[in-house]
Amino acid sequence: MSDKRADLAGPGISTYEEVSKILPQDYEAALPPLKRMEALYMVKDYIEKGLSEALNLQMVQVPLIVSKDSGVNDYLDRDGSRTPIDFPAGLGLEKRIEAQVVQAATKWKRMALAQFDCAEGQGILTDMRAVRKDYFLDHDHSSYVDQWDWEKRITDKERNLEYLKDTVKKIWKVIRGAGQMAREKFPELNDPKFPDFPEELEFFHAEEILEMYPDLPRKQRETKLIQEHPAVFIIGIGWVLKDGFPHEMRAADYDDWVTPTIEKNGEMMHGLNGDILVWNPVTKRRHELTSMGVRVTKETMRTQLEISDQLDFLELPYHQAILNDKIPLSIGGGIGQARTYMYLLRTAHLGEVTVTIWPDELKRICAEKNIHVLE
């Protein structure tokens, strides 16, 4: 059980000795850096246009900075281990603004639906940038985060698993289409040792995956699963499963992970959220592309905050807005841009598709394996 508990602690591999073991031994980048940037921006444009059309979204501006007392910042999990960067802003003010760099725009987006007066079935898409200082920095975790954060207004009748699945399928069609386009434009990506991007996603509930691999911690369960099913959506992340642990920790105040959704063998499974994971043939590892879900109602938010021992959050403006029906019901998610480029452009490291800071030790390990990160 200790392994399962440790598996919830957060992203990253945790030691550079392990990173060295998992990075590919015979790597050669499919595209040189400048051509890779050309392909990257083609993929970016395709996905932004594709998501806007498929989900009826409008690109909007998104904050990099929010006020601390708004409650809008994303804490990513519910154990308090990943905290945002705080700083005072507003030179000359008698009391400077207590500001934070966003970790994700999850809560802001839902409030923004009201700000932009989105109708039911209409939503927003953002080119979000964030800083997550409490990540272990490896080949697919960075302190600098870029995401397509999106949010869409829905009705109460659409708060169900079928609507979630239909939305996931539309997103996967856009991502796969971007990969197909890149392969057509850049023949170097058509290496026969890499299979085509899977045409269809398969859906599994976290409880079903636990039943398949009861003795394995979460990441090993996911790895086993996607070796056989190379593109999946895992439903119900956050609810405590039969073994006494959630599949992974999730924040209590955006995705709905308590609503009963699937009945199997007389037992109920929970959750209207999940992740898209794929098998990455370059790294030969599990590869997460997006987290998303139907958002909490005032009832499910209160339940989740109580489970998480965070009922004090209810006093914050964001939470009060939900309690007082001032912001609409919605579905939304964040698609990792660099993760997606990494997968579609066949790279071994985030540093080949994004520019940020990396430890000297990691850069040395990468250089030894012919992986050259951008600086």
N, C-alpha and C positions, 0 to 999 in steps of 0.2 A: 504493500500500500504506500510505502514511503516514496517509491518511484512515481506513483500516480500523483501524489501530492506535489512533488517537485516539478512535475510536468505542467502544473498550473501556474508556475511562478512568472512566466512571461516569455516573450519571444527571444530567439537567438540560441546558438549552440552552446555557449557558456565557457568554452576554453579554446584557445587558438591551436592547441595540440589537436583537438577534435576537428577544428576547421581545416587544418592541413590534411587530415585524413580523408575528409569528404569532398574536397575540391578535385575536379577531374585531373587525371595524370597526363593525358595526351591531348590537351586542349589547343585549338587554333581558332581564333575568332573568324566567323564567317565573313564579316565585313570589316574593313579598316575604319578607324574612328570617324573620319569626316563623312564617309559614305553611310556609316551607321547612323549619324545624325540626320542625314537626308532621309533615310528610311524611317527613322524614329518620328520625324515631323509629319511624314505621310501617314503613318499609323495614327498619330495623335489627331490629325485632322479627320481621318476616316472615322475614328471612334467617337469623337465629339459630335460630328454630324449624324452618325448612325444612332447614337443614344438619343439625341434630340428628336430624331424622327420616330424611332421605335417606341419611345416612352412619352412622347409629347412634352419635351422639356425645352426650356429656354436658357441659354448661357447667361449667367449673371456674375457680377462681382462678388467676392467673398473676402471676409476679414482675415488678416494675419494676426491681428491683435484684438483682444476683447477685455472688458473690465472684469476684474476678479469677482466682484460682488454680483455680477449678472447671473452667475451659475450656468453660463452658456458653454464654458469650456468642457472638453471631453476628457474624462479621466480613464478611458480605455478599458478599465476593468473595475472590479468592486473591492479590491483589497488595499487600495491606496498606495500601491507600490510604484506607480508611474505618475509623477507629478509634473505639472507644467512649469515653465520658466516665468518667474514673477519679476516685475520691475516697475518703478515709479515713472509716470509719464506726465508731461505738462509743466515745463519750466515756467516759474513765475506764479503758479497757482498757490494760494494759501495752503491748500491741501492737495497734494499731487494725486493723480488718478492711479489707483492700484491696478496695474495692467498685467496681462498674461499673453504670452505667445500661444496660439492655439495648438492643440495636439491633433485635433480633427474638428471639422465644422458640423458634426452630427446634430447637435442641438440647435445651433444657429440656423441651420437650413430649415428646420421645422418652423421656427419663428418667422423666417424669411418668407415662407409661403403666404403668411398673412400680410407681411410688409409689401410683397409684390402683388397682392390681391389675386392669387392663383385660384382659378375655378376648379371644381371637382374634375379629376382626370388630367389636370395640367400641373406641370412642375418646373423645377429649376435644376440646372447643371452648372457646376463650378469647376474651375481649374485651381484646386486648392493646394496651398503650400503650408507646411507645419513643421514644428521641431519637437522631437521626442528624445529628450536627453537621457532617459533611463533605459535605453535599449543596449543590449550587448551587440557590438558591431561585427557582423560577419558577412557572408556573401549575399544574403538577401534581407538584412536588417540594417537600417541606416538611421542616424539621428535626424536627417533631412527627409521629409516625407512629401511626396506629391501624389495627389489623388484626384480622380474625377468623383467629387462628392455630389450626389444628386438626391433630390427629394420630390415626391409627387403627392398631391392631395388626393385622398380616396374617400369613399363612403364607408359607413359602418358595415354594409353588406359585403364590401370587398375585403374586409379583415378576415381572410380565410386562407387556408393552405393552397388551394387551387390558384387563387389570384397571385400568391407569392411565387408559385412554380411557373406560372405563365410569364411573369416578369423576369424571372431568372433565365428562362429559355430565350427571351428576346435579347437579354444582355449577352448571353453566350453566343448567339447568332452574330451579333455585332463584333465581338472580340474575335471569333473565328474568321469572320469576313475580313477583318483587318489583317489577320495572319495570311490569308489566302492572297489578298492584294499585295502584301509585301513579297510573298514568294514569286508572284508574277512579275513584279517590277525589279526584283533583285534575285536573279537566278542562283546566286551564290548561296542562298538560303535553302536551296533544294538538295541538301546533302542526303543521300540515300540511307545514311545511318540514323536519320531522324524521321520518325513516322509523321504522317500528316496530322494536323490538329483534329481531335475527335469531332465528329459531326454532331453528336448528341451528348448532352449531360445525363448522368444517372443520379437519381435522388435516393438518399439514405437518411434515416433518422439516427441521431447520435446513439439512441438506445439500441437500435438494431446493430450498429457497428460494435457496441460493447458486447452484445450477445454473440457476435461473430468471433470476437477476440477478447474474451473476458479477462485474461491475465496480463494484457499488455497496457502500458500507459498510452495516453491519447495520441501522441505523435507517432508512436509505433503502430497503433491501430490505423491511423490515417495512411501511413506508408504502405501497410499491407493491403489496404483497400484499394488505393489508387495504382498499385502495381497490377491489379486485375481489372480495375475500372479507371482508365486514365483521365477522366474528367467527371467530377462528381459535385453535387451540392449536398452538404451535410446540414440537416434540419435540427433545430432544437438545441442551440448552444447557449448554455447558461443555467439551464435547469439541472438540478441534482439528479443523477442517474441512479440505477439500482445498486451500483457499487459504492454509493455514498459521495461521489464526486461529480461535479459538472464536467462535461466534455472539455470545456475551457471556461475560464472566468469571463463574464461579460458585465458591462456597466448595467446598473439597475434602472436607468431613467431614459433609455431611448428604445432599443429593441424589446419586443414583447417575447419573453422566453417562458412565461408561466401559463399562457392560455392552452387548454387541452386541445389537441389537434388530430391525433391518430389513435384509434383503438385497435389493439392487436392482442389476440388470445385473452380477451377480457380485461386487459390492462390499458391504461391511457398513457399516451406519450404527449409531451408538451412542447410548445414553442412555435412561433411564427417568424423565425429568423434562421440565418445560416450562413455558410461560407461556400464559395466556389474554390475547389482545390483541383489541381492538375498534376500529372506526372511530368516532370521536367526531364527530357531525355539527355540534356547536356549535363546537368548536375546529378542526374539519376537520383532525384529526391522529390519529396512532396513539395508542392509550390502553391501557396495561397495567393489568389488574385483579388478576391473581394469578400467583404462582409456586408450583409444587408439584412433588412427585415421590415416587417410591419411594425410600426411604432406603438409605444404604450398608450393606453387610455389612462384616464385619471385613476380608474380602479386598479388596473394592472400595474401602473407605476407605483401606487401606494403599496401593493402587495410585494413587489420586487424590492422596494426600498426597505420594507420591514424585514424581508428575508436577509437582506444585506446589512441590516443594522445601520441604515443611513436615513432614517425618517427625518433627521434634522434638515436634510436637503429640501424638504417641502416648503421651507420658508423662503427659498431663493426665487427670484423673479421668473425664471424659466419654468420652474415647477409650479409656481402659483398660476402662471398662464395656462398650463395644462389643466390644473384643478378647476379653474374658472372658465374653461371652454373658450379661451381667447385665441388659441391657435388650433388649426384643423387637424383632423385625423390624417395620417400619411403613411407612406412606405418610402424607404430610402436606403442608401448605402454608400460605401466608398470603394472605388476600384483603384487599386494601386497602380499608378502610371508606370513607375520604374519597373515594378514586378511584371507588368504586362509586356513592356518593351523587352525585358530580359527573356521572357518566355517566347514571344513571337519572333524576336531577332536572334535567337539561339546564342545568348551570351551566358557566361558562367558566373557573372558577378554584377551586382547592381552598379558598381563603380564604372562599368563600361557604358552605362546608359544614363548616368546622372553624375553631377559634380558635387562632392561634399567632402567631409573630413573622414579619414580612415587612420587607424593606429599604424605606426611604423611596422609593427610586427606583422600585421595583416598584409600590408603592402609588400613586405619582404616575401611572405609565403606566396602571395599571388604572383609576384615576378618570377619566382622559382618555377611556377607552373604555367608560365607564358600567358598569364592574365595581367593585362595592363590597365589599371584604373585611371580614370580621368581626374585631374586635380586643377 
